[in-house]
C-alpha cells in the first residue's frame, strides 16, 4: 500500500518539472525552426529579390542560386544578377516605345539613348573583329 502513495508523490512532484522541460523543448524547437527558416530565406535572398523584381530569367537565377549559392562567390553573383537583371517591366517599356513612337517623349528619349549605346557597342565589336582579320 505504500507504492501508490510514493507513485502519487512522484507524479505530483515530477509533473511540474516535466512540464517545464517540455515547455523549454517546445520553445527551443520553435526558436530553432525560426532560425532555420531565416537561414533558408537568407540563402535564397537573391532568388527572392529576382522574383520580386520580376527579372526575365528568374527561374535560371533560382537554380543557379540553389546550386551555387553555398559558395560565397556564387551567392554574391546571384545577388548582383538579381539586382541588375533586365525586368519584364523594362521590356514592356521598350516595346511600347518601339510600337508607339512619339506617344511618350520620355520613352522615346530613353529608347533612343539605349539604341545609340547598343549600336555603338555593336560597331565597336565589328571594328575590333575587322582589325583582327586584317592584322
TIMIRO-892132 format. One record per residue: residue number from 1; residue in one letter; x, y negated, z negated of N, C-alpha, C in turn. Coordinates in Angstrom, 3 decimals, m for minus. Layout:
BEGIN
{pt NUM 'A' {X Y Z} {X Y Z} {X Y Z}}
...
This chain:
BEGIN
{pt 1 'X' {0.806 1.200 0.000} {0.000 0.000 0.000} {0.847 m1.261 0.000}}
{pt 2 'X' {2.089 m1.098 m0.221} {2.927 m2.271 m0.219} {3.247 m2.708 1.204}}
{pt 3 'X' {3.272 m1.815 2.191} {3.659 m2.151 3.560} {2.714 m3.158 4.220}}
{pt 4 'X' {1.404 m2.999 4.097} {0.557 m4.011 4.739} {0.813 m5.399 4.178}}
{pt 5 'X' {1.115 m5.513 2.907} {1.395 m6.829 2.329} {2.705 m7.399 2.856}}
{pt 6 'X' {3.713 m6.569 2.974} {5.016 m7.011 3.480} {4.892 m7.416 4.951}}
{pt 7 'X' {4.165 m6.603 5.710} {3.968 m6.914 7.131} {3.191 m8.226 7.263}}
{pt 8 'X' {2.182 m8.431 6.428} {1.407 m9.679 6.464} {2.279 m10.881 6.155}}
{pt 9 'X' {3.161 m10.731 5.158} {4.065 m11.834 4.811} {5.023 m12.109 5.967}}
{pt 10 'X' {5.558 m11.050 6.563} {6.469 m11.234 7.697} {5.772 m11.920 8.876}}
{pt 11 'X' {4.521 m11.532 9.116} {3.770 m12.165 10.205} {3.515 m13.625 9.886}}
{pt 12 'X' {3.127 m13.933 8.654} {2.829 m15.323 8.289} {4.085 m16.184 8.282}}
{pt 13 'X' {5.206 m15.627 7.865} {6.443 m16.399 7.819} {7.072 m16.470 9.212}}
{pt 14 'X' {7.009 m15.370 9.956} {7.669 m15.308 11.260} {6.905 m15.988 12.375}}
{pt 15 'X' {5.609 m16.108 12.271} {4.808 m16.676 13.361} {5.176 m18.126 13.668}}
{pt 16 'X' {5.291 m19.011 12.643} {5.682 m20.385 12.984} {7.082 m20.463 13.599}}
{pt 17 'X' {7.989 m19.646 13.111} {9.336 m19.649 13.687} {9.305 m19.171 15.126}}
{pt 18 'X' {8.502 m18.146 15.396} {8.373 m17.648 16.763} {7.697 m18.688 17.650}}
{pt 19 'X' {6.747 m19.420 17.097} {6.062 m20.453 17.864} {7.033 m21.570 18.231}}
{pt 20 'X' {7.914 m21.931 17.293} {8.897 m22.957 17.582} {9.860 m22.491 18.667}}
{pt 21 'X' {10.296 m21.224 18.610} {11.201 m20.695 19.627} {10.523 m20.660 20.989}}
{pt 22 'X' {9.248 m20.259 21.009} {8.569 m20.200 22.303} {8.326 m21.600 22.851}}
{pt 23 'X' {8.107 m22.581 21.957} {7.949 m23.958 22.410} {9.261 m24.473 22.988}}
{pt 24 'X' {10.370 m24.170 22.322} {11.681 m24.563 22.830} {11.957 m23.894 24.169}}
{pt 25 'X' {11.615 m22.611 24.268} {11.820 m21.892 25.527} {10.983 m22.495 26.645}}
{pt 26 'X' {9.740 m22.861 26.318} {8.865 m23.460 27.328} {9.394 m24.814 27.769}}
{pt 27 'X' {9.792 m25.645 26.810} {10.344 m26.958 27.133} {11.635 m26.798 27.930}}
{pt 28 'X' {12.461 m25.861 27.521} {13.710 m25.609 28.245} {13.444 m25.145 29.670}}
{pt 29 'X' {12.445 m24.313 29.858} {12.096 m23.836 31.200} {11.574 m24.982 32.058}}
{pt 30 'X' {10.759 m25.845 31.466} {10.212 m26.981 32.213} {11.330 m27.946 32.600}}
{pt 31 'X' {12.231 m28.225 31.663} {13.360 m29.118 31.954} {14.261 m28.493 33.019}}
{pt 32 'X' {14.520 m27.204 32.899} {15.337 m26.516 33.898} {14.704 m26.539 35.279}}
{pt 33 'X' {13.393 m26.350 35.336} {12.674 m26.403 36.607} {12.719 m27.805 37.199}}
{pt 34 'X' {12.559 m28.821 36.363} {12.615 m30.208 36.836} {14.007 m30.541 37.381}}
{pt 35 'X' {15.046 m30.077 36.706} {16.413 m30.317 37.172} {16.657 m29.593 38.488}}
{pt 36 'X' {16.178 m28.358 38.603} {16.350 m27.599 39.847} {15.630 m28.283 41.008}}
{pt 37 'X' {14.411 m28.761 40.777} {13.671 m29.456 41.831} {14.355 m30.757 42.222}}
{pt 38 'X' {14.912 m31.471 41.260} {15.634 m32.712 41.560} {16.886 m32.421 42.384}}
{pt 39 'X' {17.586 m31.345 42.058} {18.776 m30.977 42.830} {18.408 m30.579 44.259}}
{pt 40 'X' {17.325 m29.845 44.428} {16.876 m29.458 45.771} {16.470 m30.699 46.564}}
{pt 41 'X' {15.761 m31.610 45.919} {15.358 m32.851 46.598} {16.586 m33.669 46.994}}
{pt 42 'X' {17.597 m33.732 46.121} {18.818 m34.467 46.444} {19.566 m33.790 47.589}}
{pt 43 'X' {19.598 m32.466 47.599} {20.273 m31.709 48.656} {19.631 m32.000 50.009}}
{pt 44 'X' {18.305 m32.053 50.043} {17.590 m32.298 51.288} {17.249 m33.776 51.496}}
{pt 45 'X' {17.890 m34.663 50.764} {17.629 m36.097 50.904} {17.804 m36.592 52.343}}
{pt 46 'X' {18.859 m36.195 53.069} {18.957 m36.636 54.467} {17.761 m36.183 55.316}}
{pt 47 'X' {17.313 m34.947 55.139} {16.159 m34.455 55.900} {14.887 m35.192 55.498}}
{pt 48 'X' {14.750 m35.515 54.226} {13.578 m36.255 53.758} {13.575 m37.660 54.350}}
{pt 49 'X' {14.732 m38.325 54.340} {14.828 m39.666 54.922} {14.539 m39.618 56.417}}
{pt 50 'X' {15.113 m38.634 57.115} {14.858 m38.490 58.545} {13.396 m38.234 58.844}}
{pt 51 'X' {12.736 m37.442 58.018} {11.310 m37.186 58.203} {10.464 m38.418 57.949}}
{pt 52 'X' {10.817 m39.186 56.926} {10.069 m40.411 56.625} {10.276 m41.466 57.702}}
{pt 53 'X' {11.498 m41.534 58.256} {11.763 m42.495 59.335} {11.229 m41.998 60.667}}
{pt 54 'X' {10.862 m40.730 60.735} {10.346 m40.096 61.950} {11.350 m40.186 63.092}}
{pt 55 'X' {12.589 m39.721 62.788} {13.591 m39.721 63.844} {13.241 m38.642 64.859}}
{pt 56 'X' {13.776 m38.787 66.060} {13.422 m37.884 67.149} {13.838 m36.441 66.883}}
{pt 57 'X' {14.971 m36.222 66.293} {15.492 m34.873 66.079} {15.398 m34.474 64.612}}
{pt 58 'X' {14.251 m34.673 63.987} {14.139 m34.388 62.557} {14.247 m32.890 62.267}}
{pt 59 'X' {13.775 m32.046 63.183} {13.907 m30.595 62.980} {15.357 m30.158 63.013}}
{pt 60 'X' {16.108 m30.679 63.961} {17.534 m30.353 64.046} {18.269 m30.881 62.814}}
{pt 61 'X' {17.896 m32.067 62.374} {18.510 m32.636 61.173} {18.262 m31.731 59.973}}
{pt 62 'X' {17.043 m31.216 59.841} {16.723 m30.336 58.716} {17.612 m29.093 58.740}}
{pt 63 'X' {17.754 m28.466 59.910} {18.540 m27.232 59.972} {20.031 m27.490 59.775}}
{pt 64 'X' {20.539 m28.594 60.284} {21.945 m28.927 60.041} {22.144 m29.217 58.556}}
{pt 65 'X' {21.198 m29.906 57.947} {21.272 m30.185 56.515} {21.202 m28.883 55.715}}
{pt 66 'X' {20.337 m27.977 56.141} {20.197 m26.687 55.458} {21.490 m25.884 55.536}}
{pt 67 'X' {22.107 m25.848 56.713} {23.284 m25.002 56.914} {24.583 m25.644 56.443}}
{pt 68 'X' {24.725 m26.951 56.626} {25.999 m27.600 56.324} {25.923 m28.639 55.216}}
{pt 69 'X' {24.766 m28.803 54.601} {24.617 m29.794 53.545} {25.409 m29.463 52.295}}
{pt 70 'X' {25.778 m28.188 52.131} {26.534 m27.811 50.944} {27.952 m28.355 50.978}}
{pt 71 'X' {28.434 m28.713 52.168} {29.734 m29.374 52.236} {29.483 m30.867 52.068}}
{pt 72 'X' {30.356 m31.525 51.422} {30.184 m32.957 51.187} {30.171 m33.705 52.523}}
{pt 73 'X' {31.072 m33.331 53.426} {31.136 m33.979 54.731} {29.847 m33.752 55.517}}
{pt 74 'X' {29.340 m32.525 55.524} {28.102 m32.221 56.228} {26.920 m33.002 55.672}}
{pt 75 'X' {26.857 m33.126 54.352} {25.767 m33.860 53.721} {25.813 m35.331 54.127}}
{pt 76 'X' {27.017 m35.937 54.076} {27.128 m37.354 54.440} {26.860 m37.581 55.922}}
{pt 77 'X' {27.297 m36.652 56.786} {26.995 m36.791 58.210} {25.489 m36.714 58.450}}
{pt 78 'X' {24.812 m35.821 57.750} {23.349 m35.735 57.867} {22.689 m37.013 57.358}}
{pt 79 'X' {23.215 m37.573 56.291} {22.663 m38.816 55.752} {22.828 m39.962 56.750}}
{pt 80 'X' {23.991 m40.044 57.385} {24.221 m41.075 58.395} {23.291 m40.859 59.583}}
{pt 81 'X' {23.143 m39.605 59.995} {22.252 m39.276 61.107} {20.814 m39.689 60.783}}
{pt 82 'X' {20.387 m39.388 59.561} {19.019 m39.724 59.149} {18.796 m41.232 59.110}}
{pt 83 'X' {19.817 m41.969 58.705} {19.659 m43.414 58.566} {19.803 m44.162 59.891}}
{pt 84 'X' {20.500 m43.557 60.862} {20.764 m44.302 62.089} {20.171 m43.668 63.341}}
{pt 85 'X' {19.507 m42.538 63.225} {18.945 m41.870 64.391} {17.801 m42.656 65.017}}
{pt 86 'X' {17.629 m42.470 66.333} {16.546 m43.153 67.048} {15.196 m42.604 66.588}}
{pt 87 'X' {14.260 m43.489 66.351} {12.947 m43.089 65.852} {11.922 m43.074 66.981}}
{pt 88 'X' {10.804 m42.436 66.705} {9.711 m42.400 67.677} {9.119 m43.796 67.884}}
{pt 89 'X' {9.138 m44.618 66.849} {8.626 m45.983 66.963} {9.505 m46.804 67.910}}
{pt 90 'X' {10.818 m46.602 67.837} {11.706 m47.300 68.765} {11.449 m46.852 70.194}}
{pt 91 'X' {11.252 m45.542 70.385} {10.941 m45.035 71.722} {9.650 m45.645 72.248}}
{pt 92 'X' {8.632 m45.717 71.401} {7.353 m46.298 71.814} {7.513 m47.780 72.150}}
{pt 93 'X' {8.330 m48.485 71.381} {8.579 m49.902 71.629} {9.195 m50.099 73.010}}
{pt 94 'X' {10.229 m49.285 73.324} {10.882 m49.429 74.619} {9.985 m48.958 75.759}}
{pt 95 'X' {9.174 m47.943 75.521} {8.224 m47.513 76.546} {7.219 m48.621 76.847}}
{pt 96 'X' {6.760 m49.301 75.817} {5.812 m50.398 76.002} {6.483 m51.543 76.749}}
{pt 97 'X' {7.745 m51.812 76.431} {8.453 m52.899 77.102} {8.657 m52.595 78.578}}
{pt 98 'X' {8.888 m51.325 78.900} {9.107 m50.941 80.296} {7.798 m50.917 81.062}}
{pt 99 'X' {6.753 m50.379 80.450} {5.490 m50.199 81.165} {4.694 m51.494 81.314}}
{pt 100 'X' {4.880 m52.451 80.410} {4.148 m53.715 80.466} {5.120 m54.890 80.354}}
{pt 101 'X' {5.942 m55.106 81.370} {6.889 m56.228 81.262} {6.144 m57.559 81.226}}
{pt 102 'X' {6.624 m58.439 80.413} {6.019 m59.760 80.296} {4.920 m59.850 79.253}}
{pt 103 'X' {4.452 m58.703 78.745} {3.371 m58.730 77.752} {3.862 m59.248 76.411}}
{pt 104 'X' {5.101 m58.931 76.077} {5.661 m59.346 74.790} {7.066 m59.889 75.042}}
{pt 105 'X' {7.275 m61.187 74.901} {8.595 m61.754 75.195} {9.707 m61.184 74.315}}
{pt 106 'X' {9.392 m60.885 73.055} {10.398 m60.305 72.162} {10.798 m58.924 72.645}}
{pt 107 'X' {9.818 m58.116 73.004} {10.107 m56.773 73.502} {10.923 m56.843 74.780}}
{pt 108 'X' {10.597 m57.784 75.644} {11.347 m57.940 76.889} {12.800 m58.310 76.611}}
{pt 109 'X' {13.018 m59.234 75.677} {14.383 m59.656 75.356} {15.183 m58.501 74.758}}
{pt 110 'X' {14.571 m57.751 73.851} {15.256 m56.617 73.230} {15.567 m55.558 74.285}}
{pt 111 'X' {14.614 m55.316 75.161} {14.824 m54.307 76.205} {15.936 m54.745 77.156}}
{pt 112 'X' {15.940 m56.008 77.563} {16.986 m56.490 78.470} {18.359 m56.374 77.821}}
{pt 113 'X' {18.452 m56.697 76.526} {19.726 m56.602 75.818} {20.192 m55.149 75.723}}
{pt 114 'X' {19.278 m54.256 75.374} {19.637 m52.841 75.272} {20.023 m52.288 76.638}}
{pt 115 'X' {19.306 m52.692 77.675} {19.605 m52.232 79.020} {20.980 m52.729 79.465}}
{pt 116 'X' {21.282 m53.982 79.167} {22.579 m54.542 79.547} {23.715 m53.819 78.835}}
{pt 117 'X' {23.535 m53.510 77.545} {24.576 m52.779 76.798} {24.781 m51.394 77.372}}
{pt 118 'X' {23.698 m50.701 77.662} {23.801 m49.353 78.213} {24.433 m49.397 79.603}}
{pt 119 'X' {24.049 m50.358 80.402} {24.604 m50.492 81.752} {26.101 m50.765 81.671}}
{pt 120 'X' {26.528 m51.632 80.757} {27.951 m51.934 80.583} {28.715 m50.689 80.137}}
{pt 121 'X' {28.127 m49.913 79.254} {28.779 m48.686 78.798} {28.949 m47.706 79.953}}
{pt 122 'X' {27.903 m47.537 80.744} {27.975 m46.622 81.889} {28.989 m47.111 82.925}}
{pt 123 'X' {29.023 m48.419 83.179} {30.001 m48.974 84.118} {31.421 m48.752 83.615}}
{pt 124 'X' {31.624 m48.937 82.312} {32.947 m48.725 81.711} {33.376 m47.266 81.859}}
{pt 125 'X' {32.467 m46.332 81.595} {32.789 m44.911 81.746} {33.107 m44.572 83.198}}
{pt 126 'X' {32.324 m45.103 84.131} {32.568 m44.843 85.546} {33.930 m45.389 85.969}}
{pt 127 'X' {34.277 m46.588 85.512} {35.574 m47.175 85.854} {36.715 m46.347 85.262}}
{pt 128 'X' {36.545 m45.858 84.062} {37.583 m45.042 83.428} {37.772 m43.736 84.195}}
{pt 129 'X' {36.678 m43.106 84.606} {36.765 m41.884 85.409} {37.453 m42.154 86.739}}
{pt 130 'X' {37.115 m43.279 87.354} {37.714 m43.635 88.645} {39.210 m43.856 88.500}}
{pt 131 'X' {39.618 m44.530 87.429} {41.056 m44.732 87.183} {41.761 m43.405 86.965}}
{pt 132 'X' {41.066 m42.465 86.324} {41.653 m41.142 86.088} {41.867 m40.383 87.381}}
{pt 133 'X' {40.993 m40.561 88.347} {41.116 m39.868 89.640} {42.213 m40.466 90.493}}
{pt 134 'X' {42.333 m41.781 90.450} {43.308 m42.438 91.313} {44.687 m42.483 90.691}}
{pt 135 'X' {44.766 m42.324 89.386} {46.043 m42.495 88.697} {46.829 m41.297 88.526}}
